[in-house]
Amino acid sequence: MRAFIQSVSMALKNLRQNAVRTFVTLIGIVLSVAAIIMVMSAGESVKQFVLGQLGIFGTELIQVEPRVPSGTAGQDRSMSGTINSLTSITTLTLEDGEALEKLENVSFVAGGSFGQAQIRYGNERKGAMLFGSSAQMVNVDKNISVASGRFYSEQEDRSLAQVVVLGSGLKEKLFGQAPALGEKIDLGGKGYRVIGILKERGGSGFLNFDDMAYIPIRTLQKKILGIDYVTFLTIRVKNNDIVKGTTEDVRSVLRNRHTIWDPKNDDFEAMSIAEGQELVEEIFGAISLLLLALASISLLVGGVGIMNVMFVAMEERVSEIGLRKAMGARSQDILWQFLIESLVIALFGACIGLCIGVGLVFIIISALGYFGIDVGFGVTIESLFVGIGFSVLAGIIFGSYPAWRASRIAPTEAMRG
């Protein structure tokens, strides 16, 4: 034990005496560990953010949206081509939702589409996003909670009633502290009666529900957008344990209604929130492994740096090695001394890399928060262990050969050197 402590002491002394060389060697380790911390921690934070966004509406949901059939001939794969193709798919309808509502495990189905319009009340004029939805949306999306008044009814939806439910933020912008229920606002040049105010809900990514105006989906379709299709259908199931089977039933019903015999020609995408979360887990897991592998390559550079420095140190201290051996030091004492020096370099670099990595993760996440994307601060314990572990491994692997070479130097040869 005394010999080990003495080796540690001598290793630290030699590293202090060659501070510049030690610092240069640290750079590769520092950058590698910082990269590992950033990749694993930032990746975990973003993954949790995405999973959280998926789970906002609850896991008992199935989302149905239009999709470009994979078998479409001459399909434009560019971004603009994809967007144009999606907007040209008009086969998803409220009637599809009514058919899906007949499935045994389905509780409610709500269709939805978005639009934009100028909203005016008195001297206040605001541009706002319109959320046209079925009356059942209040039952499908449990995050919709009415603070005062009420949500519109199925009858109002079918009769194309000009009624509106305001998000809390939009109400504040238009009316301030004044009461809004029963008032009429100008929406796209037509009068709409305010029948409800929603409780504050907050945003989801770049989408702020509090600044939206909710109107009946058929009113949005016929009186504002001039369309007869919906952008999405959201389904709430009764039993979440069999949601995968229900999702297959949804696909089967829609294929029958859209006369689709080959799944490759599906003009829709049906996926449960639970399936979406599993997919996100798989994608982020694969991406994290890939990025971790790329970041770990830089440890090879740091490890080679350690090996080169230890070889230089060995050449400079040949006489010292010979003197120690002549005074009774064993080969394993010399080996431990050089190996400990490489480990100290690796650990010191890992500590600096950890601090830099955590700082950079904090800066990145703070920057995202500034733009309204609250992903939270998520430096993981796993990233700390992986960063330190990889660094120690590099120190051991790349420091072993120089340490072994130093321990094999014969005393007489060392004294002559």
Backbone hydrogen bonds, N-H to C=O, Kabsch-Sander energy under -0.5 kcal/mol:
donor,donor_aa,acceptor,acceptor_aa,energy
5,I,1,M,-2.4
6,Q,2,R,-2.6
7,S,3,A,-2.1
8,V,4,F,-2.2
9,S,5,I,-2.5
10,M,6,Q,-2.4
11,A,7,S,-2.3
12,L,8,V,-2.4
13,K,9,S,-2.0
14,N,10,M,-2.5
15,L,11,A,-2.0
16,R,12,L,-2.1
17,Q,13,K,-2.0
18,N,14,N,-1.0
19,A,16,R,-1.0
22,T,18,N,-2.4
23,F,19,A,-2.6
24,V,20,V,-2.3
25,T,21,R,-2.0
26,L,22,T,-1.7
27,I,23,F,-1.1
27,I,24,V,-0.6
28,G,24,V,-0.6
29,I,25,T,-0.8
30,V,26,L,-3.2
31,L,27,I,-2.6
32,S,28,G,-2.0
33,V,29,I,-2.7
34,A,30,V,-2.5
35,A,31,L,-2.1
36,I,32,S,-2.2
37,I,33,V,-2.6
38,M,34,A,-2.4
39,V,35,A,-2.8
40,M,36,I,-2.6
41,S,37,I,-2.5
42,A,38,M,-2.2
43,G,38,M,-0.5
43,G,39,V,-1.6
44,E,40,M,-2.0
45,S,41,S,-2.5
46,V,42,A,-2.6
47,K,43,G,-2.3
48,Q,44,E,-2.6
49,F,45,S,-2.0
50,V,46,V,-2.6
51,L,47,K,-2.8
52,G,48,Q,-2.3
53,Q,49,F,-2.3
54,L,50,V,-2.2
55,G,51,L,-2.0
56,I,52,G,-0.6
56,I,53,Q,-0.7
57,F,54,L,-0.5
58,G,55,G,-0.9
62,I,235,I,-2.3
63,Q,271,M,-2.8
64,V,233,L,-2.9
65,E,269,E,-2.2
67,R,267,D,-1.2
70,S,264,K,-0.9
71,G,264,K,-1.3
72,T,69,P,-1.7
75,Q,72,T,-1.1
77,R,75,Q,-0.6
82,T,78,S,-2.5
83,I,79,M,-2.4
84,N,80,S,-2.5
85,S,81,G,-2.2
86,L,82,T,-2.4
87,T,83,I,-2.4
88,S,84,N,-1.1
89,I,85,S,-0.6
89,I,86,L,-1.0
90,T,88,S,-0.9
93,T,91,T,-0.6
97,G,93,T,-1.3
98,E,94,L,-2.0
99,A,95,E,-1.9
100,L,96,D,-2.3
101,E,97,G,-1.7
102,K,99,A,-1.1
103,L,100,L,-1.8
106,V,103,L,-1.5
107,S,236,R,-3.1
108,F,236,R,-1.2
110,A,234,T,-2.5
112,G,232,F,-2.1
113,S,132,G,-2.2
115,G,130,L,-2.1
117,A,128,A,-2.0
119,I,126,K,-3.6
120,R,186,D,-2.6
121,Y,124,E,-2.6
124,E,121,Y,-2.2
126,K,119,I,-3.1
128,A,117,A,-2.5
128,A,126,K,-0.5
129,M,211,D,-0.6
130,L,115,G,-3.4
131,F,213,A,-2.8
132,G,113,S,-2.4
132,G,130,L,-0.7
133,S,131,F,-0.6
133,S,215,I,-1.9
134,S,111,G,-1.9
137,M,134,S,-1.9
138,V,135,A,-1.0
139,N,136,Q,-1.7
140,V,136,Q,-1.9
141,D,137,M,-3.0
142,K,140,V,-0.9
144,I,141,D,-1.7
145,S,143,N,-0.7
147,A,197,I,-2.4
148,S,197,I,-1.8
150,R,195,I,-2.2
157,D,153,S,-1.8
158,R,154,E,-2.6
159,S,155,Q,-1.8
160,L,157,D,-1.3
161,A,156,E,-2.7
163,V,161,A,-1.4
164,V,193,R,-2.2
165,V,214,Y,-2.7
166,L,196,G,-2.3
167,G,212,M,-2.3
169,G,210,D,-0.6
170,L,210,D,-2.3
171,K,167,G,-2.5
172,E,168,S,-1.9
173,K,169,G,-1.9
174,L,170,L,-2.0
175,F,171,K,-3.2
176,G,171,K,-0.7
176,G,172,E,-1.2
178,A,175,F,-2.0
182,G,194,V,-3.0
183,E,180,A,-2.1
185,I,192,Y,-2.8
186,D,120,R,-3.1
187,L,185,I,-0.7
187,L,190,K,-3.4
188,G,118,Q,-2.1
188,G,186,D,-0.6
190,K,187,L,-1.0
192,Y,185,I,-2.7
193,R,162,Q,-2.2
194,V,183,E,-3.0
195,I,164,V,-2.2
195,I,193,R,-0.6
196,G,164,V,-0.9
197,I,148,S,-2.7
198,L,166,L,-2.6
199,K,145,S,-3.5
204,S,207,L,-3.4
207,L,204,S,-1.7
208,N,206,F,-0.6
209,F,202,G,-1.2
209,F,207,L,-0.7
211,D,208,N,-1.2
212,M,209,F,-1.4
213,A,129,M,-2.2
214,Y,165,V,-3.2
214,Y,212,M,-0.5
215,I,131,F,-1.6
215,I,213,A,-0.5
217,I,133,S,-1.6
220,L,216,P,-2.1
221,Q,217,I,-2.5
222,K,218,R,-2.6
223,K,219,T,-2.2
224,I,219,T,-0.6
224,I,220,L,-1.0
225,L,220,L,-3.1
226,G,221,Q,-1.7
227,I,221,Q,-1.9
230,V,92,L,-2.8
231,T,112,G,-1.8
232,F,112,G,-1.6
233,L,64,V,-2.4
234,T,110,A,-3.1
235,I,62,I,-2.8
236,R,108,F,-2.6
237,V,60,E,-2.6
237,V,235,I,-0.5
238,K,105,N,-2.7
240,N,238,K,-0.6
242,I,239,N,-1.1
243,V,240,N,-1.3
246,T,242,I,-2.0
247,T,243,V,-2.4
248,E,244,K,-1.7
249,D,245,G,-1.9
250,V,246,T,-2.4
251,R,247,T,-2.1
252,S,248,E,-2.3
253,V,249,D,-2.5
254,L,250,V,-2.3
255,R,251,R,-2.3
256,N,252,S,-2.0
257,R,253,V,-2.3
258,H,254,L,-2.3
259,T,256,N,-0.7
260,I,255,R,-2.8
261,W,259,T,-0.5
265,N,262,D,-2.6
266,D,263,P,-1.7
269,E,65,E,-3.1
271,M,63,Q,-2.3
271,M,269,E,-0.5
273,I,61,L,-2.4
274,A,59,T,-0.6
276,G,272,S,-2.3
277,Q,273,I,-2.3
278,E,274,A,-2.0
279,L,275,E,-2.4
280,V,276,G,-2.3
281,E,277,Q,-2.3
282,E,278,E,-2.2
283,I,279,L,-2.7
284,F,280,V,-2.8
285,G,281,E,-2.0
286,A,282,E,-2.3
287,I,283,I,-2.6
288,S,284,F,-2.6
289,L,285,G,-2.0
290,L,286,A,-2.1
291,L,287,I,-2.8
292,L,288,S,-2.6
293,A,289,L,-2.2
294,L,290,L,-2.2
295,A,291,L,-2.8
296,S,292,L,-2.3
297,I,293,A,-1.0
298,S,294,L,-0.6
298,S,295,A,-0.8
299,L,296,S,-1.2
300,L,296,S,-0.6
300,L,297,I,-1.3
301,V,297,I,-0.8
302,G,298,S,-1.9
303,G,299,L,-3.2
304,V,300,L,-2.7
305,G,301,V,-2.0
306,I,302,G,-2.1
307,M,303,G,-2.4
308,N,304,V,-2.6
309,V,305,G,-2.3
310,M,306,I,-2.4
311,F,307,M,-2.0
312,V,308,N,-2.3
313,A,309,V,-2.6
314,M,310,M,-2.2
315,E,311,F,-2.3
316,E,312,V,-2.2
317,R,313,A,-1.5
318,V,315,E,-0.8
321,I,317,R,-2.5
322,G,318,V,-2.5
323,L,319,S,-2.7
324,R,320,E,-2.6
325,K,321,I,-2.5
326,A,322,G,-2.5
327,M,323,L,-1.4
328,G,325,K,-1.5
329,A,324,R,-2.8
333,D,330,R,-0.6
334,I,330,R,-1.7
335,L,331,S,-2.5
336,W,332,Q,-2.5
337,Q,333,D,-2.1
338,F,334,I,-2.2
339,L,335,L,-2.6
340,I,336,W,-2.8
341,E,337,Q,-1.8
342,S,338,F,-1.9
343,L,339,L,-2.1
344,V,340,I,-2.9
345,I,341,E,-2.2
346,A,342,S,-2.2
347,L,343,L,-3.1
348,F,344,V,-2.8
349,G,345,I,-2.4
350,A,346,A,-2.1
351,C,347,L,-2.4
352,I,348,F,-2.1
353,G,349,G,-2.7
354,L,350,A,-2.6
355,C,351,C,-2.0
356,I,352,I,-2.4
357,G,353,G,-3.0
358,V,354,L,-2.8
359,G,355,C,-2.2
360,L,356,I,-2.6
361,V,357,G,-2.4
362,F,358,V,-2.3
363,I,359,G,-2.2
364,I,360,L,-2.7
365,I,361,V,-2.6
366,S,362,F,-2.2
367,A,363,I,-2.3
368,L,364,I,-2.2
369,G,365,I,-2.3
370,Y,366,S,-1.8
371,F,367,A,-1.1
371,F,368,L,-0.5
372,G,369,G,-1.7
373,I,368,L,-2.7
374,D,372,G,-0.8
375,V,373,I,-1.3
378,G,376,G,-0.6
380,T,378,G,-0.6
384,L,380,T,-1.4
385,F,381,I,-2.4
386,V,382,E,-2.8
387,G,383,S,-2.5
388,I,384,L,-2.5
389,G,385,F,-3.0
390,F,386,V,-2.9
391,S,387,G,-1.7
392,V,388,I,-2.8
393,L,389,G,-2.5
394,A,390,F,-2.3
395,G,391,S,-2.3
396,I,392,V,-2.5
397,I,393,L,-2.9
398,F,394,A,-2.5
399,G,395,G,-1.1
400,S,396,I,-1.2
401,Y,397,I,-0.7
403,A,399,G,-1.8
404,W,400,S,-2.7
405,R,401,Y,-2.6
406,A,402,P,-2.4
407,S,403,A,-2.1
408,R,404,W,-1.0
408,R,405,R,-0.5
409,I,406,A,-1.1
414,A,410,A,-2.6
415,M,411,P,-2.6
416,R,412,T,-1.7
417,G,413,E,-1.8
